[in-house]
Amino acid sequence: MFGIGYNDDIAKAKSILKRLVDEDERILKDPETVIAVSELADNSVNIVVRPWTKSGDYWGVYWDLTENVKLTFDKEGISIPYPQRDVHLHQVA
C-alpha cells in the first residue's frame, strides 16, 4: 500500500506504479497485478499494489518495489504524506 497526497494526481501515481511493476521481471504477468485506490484515509489517498511473484522472489520484490516507488515518486513530484498536527496557542490575559 502506498499513500499519496490528496493534491497529487491519482492517475499519474497509478501509471508510475504500473510502470515499476512492468519493469520488474520477477513479477508475474498472470495473474495480473492489482493497482487500485483502496482508501481515502485521514492523511493520504491509499493505493494498493498486489503483484504476484514466485515465493523465492517475494521479499526481494517487496523491498525493491517499495524503494523504487519512493525514489520514483520523489522524482516525479508525487508526495508521500505523513500525519501532521497543527497546534494553535491562544494567550489568555
Secondary structure, DSSP 8 states (H G I E B T S, - for coil): -EEE-TTS-HHHHHHHHHHHHHH-TTB-SSS--EEEEEEE-SS-EEEEEE--B-GGGHHHHHHHHHHHHHHHHHHHT----------------
